[in-house]
């Protein structure tokens, strides 16, 4: 019946009759039975944790025993002296964002342009090699970086010593610990962002760049005035993902720095995890999680508002 809505293979007019919906469900019971595991898993592991965490954000609970209602206490706590570690973790995430995202985004774009060039042979092999760190266990990579960055006997300082340069306290200094963490994140996520950029480049007609080169533009001018503006949505998407990732770094922090020194590399996700499973304050951790979600949501909107506009 063209033009009429169909529910589970039954015309809309039939469903509207008394009991028509249940007859439709009964007739397609095997189809619903086969798709039901997804919805059951979503309800148990997706919807229920969200609803329960909202409930917990207004209560105090240590995982065992009674759940005590405290109203907005878990939220107002963040604006007192006790909330300082939470805001410090947000500041750490923001600092890490500006330390590694611009460099990683630029490198990913440059590598994508090179691999998209007609003059590069076996680009599939190069793409695979650059993408390989993304599928590597970040815990294993973090411990490997940690061994290489040891102040005494670490590979990096051994090379610096051979060059006559004093060793660097990679993991003992606040600044260098953040640099070390940024290097690990760039190593692990550069290939992922490069693939995103490469996919965007392949949607841009080559004729545009070729026409600019014929008109006298240099390759650098064609890159900055044609390629980059046309890739604006893709770059914005990559930056937004990196923004969320900066506050949510977990495996990298645990494996490389452990949050030190002086909590300089504790991200928001690591802090919330410590509150929940270290101090067993699940209500307070739930409240912090939703404040964190609201702030990241606002930052994302600002990025889309000021950098996602067509010019």
C-alpha positions in Angstrom: 0.0 0.0 0.0 2.0 3.0 -1.3 1.8 6.1 0.8 0.7 4.3 4.0 2.9 3.8 7.1 3.9 0.2 7.8 4.8 -1.1 11.3 6.7 -4.4 11.4 5.4 -5.3 7.9 1.7 -4.5 8.8 -0.2 -1.6 7.1 -1.0 1.3 9.4 -4.7 0.9 9.0 -4.5 -2.7 10.3 -2.5 -1.6 13.4 -5.0 1.0 14.3 -7.7 -1.7 14.8 -8.3 -3.0 18.3 -5.5 -5.3 19.1 -3.8 -4.8 15.8 -0.5 -3.8 17.3 -0.3 -7.0 19.4 -1.3 -9.1 16.4 1.6 -7.4 14.5 4.0 -8.2 17.3 2.8 -11.8 17.6 3.1 -12.3 13.8 6.7 -11.0 13.9 7.6 -12.6 17.2 10.7 -14.3 15.8 12.0 -11.1 14.3 11.6 -9.4 17.7 13.2 -12.3 19.5 16.3 -12.1 17.3 16.8 -8.3 17.9 15.8 -8.4 21.6 19.4 -9.2 22.9 20.6 -5.8 21.7 17.8 -4.0 23.5 18.2 -6.1 26.7 22.0 -5.4 26.8 21.4 -1.7 26.1 18.9 -1.5 29.0 21.2 -3.3 31.4 24.5 -1.8 30.4 23.5 1.4 28.8 20.3 3.0 30.0 20.3 1.7 33.6 23.8 3.0 34.5 22.9 6.4 33.2 19.6 6.6 35.2 21.2 5.1 38.3 24.1 7.6 38.2 21.7 10.5 38.0 20.0 9.1 41.0 23.3 8.6 42.8 24.4 12.2 42.2 21.8 13.3 44.7 22.7 10.7 47.3 25.6 9.4 49.3 26.6 5.7 48.9 29.8 3.8 49.5 28.8 0.7 47.4 27.4 -1.2 50.4 24.7 -0.3 52.9 21.9 2.3 52.7 21.7 5.0 50.2 21.3 8.4 51.9 19.6 11.4 50.1 21.7 14.6 50.3 20.1 16.8 47.7 22.5 19.1 45.9 25.3 18.6 48.4 27.4 16.6 46.0 27.2 19.5 43.5 27.8 22.4 45.9 30.8 20.5 47.3 32.6 21.2 44.0 32.5 24.9 44.6 34.1 24.7 48.0 37.7 23.9 49.1 37.0 20.2 48.6 36.3 20.7 44.9 39.8 22.0 44.2 41.2 18.6 42.9 38.3 18.4 40.4 39.0 21.8 38.9 42.7 21.1 38.9 42.0 18.0 36.8 40.0 20.1 34.4 42.8 22.5 34.2 45.3 19.7 33.5 43.1 18.5 30.6 42.9 22.0 29.1 46.7 22.4 29.3 47.2 19.0 27.7 44.7 19.9 25.0 46.8 23.0 24.0 50.1 21.1 24.3 49.4 18.2 21.9 46.3 18.9 19.8 47.6 21.7 17.6 50.8 19.7 16.8 49.0 16.4 16.3 46.3 18.0 14.1 48.9 19.7 11.9 51.1 16.6 11.6 48.0 14.5 10.8 47.0 16.9 8.1 50.5 17.1 6.6 50.9 13.3 6.5 47.4 12.9 5.0 48.4 15.4 2.2 51.6 13.6 1.5 49.9 10.2 1.3 47.1 11.6 -0.8 49.7 12.8 -3.4 50.0 11.0 -6.7 53.8 10.8 -6.3 53.8 8.5 -3.2 54.0 4.9 -4.1 52.9 2.1 -1.7 50.9 4.6 0.3 48.8 1.7 1.8 51.9 0.4 3.5 52.8 3.8 4.9 49.2 4.4 6.1 49.2 1.0 7.9 52.5 1.7 9.6 51.4 5.2 10.8 48.0 3.8 11.9 49.5 0.8 13.7 50.1 2.6 17.1 46.3 3.3 17.4 45.5 -0.4 17.6 48.4 -1.1 20.0 47.6 -1.5 23.7 48.1 1.9 25.2 49.0 0.3 28.6 51.9 -1.6 27.0 52.9 1.5 25.1 52.8 3.6 28.2 55.0 1.3 30.2 57.4 1.1 27.2 57.6 4.9 27.1 58.1 4.9 30.8 61.2 2.7 30.5 62.6 4.9 27.7 62.0 8.1 29.7 63.6 7.0 32.9 66.0 9.7 34.2 68.8 7.1 34.9 69.3 4.6 32.1 66.4 5.6 29.9 66.9 5.5 26.2 66.1 9.2 25.6 68.6 10.4 28.2 71.2 7.9 27.0 71.0 9.4 23.6 71.2 12.9 25.0 74.2 12.0 27.0 75.9 10.7 23.9 75.2 14.1 22.3 76.7 15.9 25.3 73.4 17.2 26.5 72.3 16.9 30.2 69.6 14.4 30.9 66.0 15.6 31.2 63.7 14.7 34.2 61.0 13.5 31.9 58.7 12.0 34.6 59.9 13.9 37.6 59.2 17.5 36.5 55.7 19.0 36.1 56.5 20.5 32.7 58.4 17.5 31.3 55.8 15.0 32.6 53.1 16.8 30.6 55.5 16.9 27.6 56.1 13.1 27.9 52.3 12.4 28.2 51.7 14.6 25.1 54.4 12.7 23.1 52.7 9.4 24.1 49.2 10.6 23.0 50.6 12.0 19.7 52.3 8.7 19.0 49.1 6.7 19.8 46.5 8.9 18.1 48.3 10.5 15.2 47.4 7.7 12.8 43.7 7.8 13.7 43.5 11.5 13.0 45.6 11.1 9.8 43.0 8.5 8.5 40.2 11.0 9.2 42.1 13.8 7.3 42.9 11.4 4.4 39.2 10.5 4.1 38.4 14.2 3.9 41.1 14.9 1.3 39.8 12.2 -1.0 36.5 14.1 -1.2 38.2 17.2 -2.5 38.5 17.3 -6.3 42.1 17.4 -7.5 41.2 19.9 -10.2 40.9 22.7 -7.6 44.5 22.4 -6.5 45.7 21.9 -10.0 43.9 25.0 -11.2 45.5 27.0 -8.4 49.0 25.7 -9.3 48.4 26.6 -13.0 47.3 30.1 -12.0 50.7 30.6 -10.3 50.0 29.6 -6.7 52.8 27.8 -4.8 52.1 24.3 -3.2 52.1 26.0 0.2 49.5 28.6 -0.9 47.4 25.9 -2.4 47.6 24.0 0.9 46.7 26.9 3.2 44.1 28.6 0.9 42.4 25.7 -0.7 43.0 22.4 1.1 42.7 23.7 4.7 39.5 25.7 4.2 37.8 22.8 2.4 38.8 20.4 5.2 37.4 22.7 7.8 34.6 20.4 8.9 37.0 17.4 9.1 39.5 19.4 11.1 36.8 20.6 13.5 35.6 17.0 13.9 39.1 15.9 14.8 39.6 18.8 17.3 36.3 18.0 19.0 37.3 14.4 19.4 40.7 15.5 20.8 39.0 17.9 23.2 36.9 15.1 24.7 40.0 12.9 24.7 42.1 15.4 26.6 39.9 15.4 29.6 39.2 11.6 29.3 42.8 10.3 29.1 43.1 7.3 31.4 45.2 4.4 30.2 48.0 6.8 29.1 48.1 8.5 32.4 47.9 5.3 34.5 50.7 3.6 32.5 53.1 6.5 32.1 52.9 9.0 34.9 50.3 7.7 37.4 49.0 11.2 37.7 52.2 12.7 39.0 54.2 14.6 39.7 52.1 16.8 42.1 48.9 15.7 40.3 50.0 17.6 37.3 48.9 14.9 34.8 45.7 13.8 36.6 42.9 14.1 34.1 39.2 14.5 34.9 38.4 10.8 34.2 41.3 9.6 36.4 40.1 11.9 39.2 36.5 10.7 39.0 37.7 7.1 38.9 39.7 7.7 42.1 36.8 9.3 43.9 34.5 6.4 43.0 36.7 3.4 43.3 39.5 4.8 45.5 37.4 6.7 48.1 34.1 4.8 47.4 32.1 8.0 47.1 29.9 7.0 44.3 27.4 9.8 44.7 30.1 12.5 44.6 31.7 10.9 41.6 28.4 10.8 39.8 27.8 14.5 40.4 31.3 15.3 39.2 30.8 13.2 36.1 27.7 15.2 35.1 29.4 18.5 35.8 32.3 17.3 33.6 29.8 16.3 30.9 28.1 19.7 31.0 31.4 21.6 30.7 32.7 19.5 27.8 29.3 19.9 26.1 29.6 23.7 26.4 33.2 23.7 25.1 32.1 21.6 22.1 29.3 24.0 21.4 31.7 26.9 21.5 34.0 25.2 19.1 31.2 24.6 16.6 29.9 28.2 17.2 33.2 30.0 16.5 35.1 27.6 14.3 32.4 25.7 12.5 30.8 28.6 10.7 31.0 28.9 7.0 33.0 32.0 5.9 
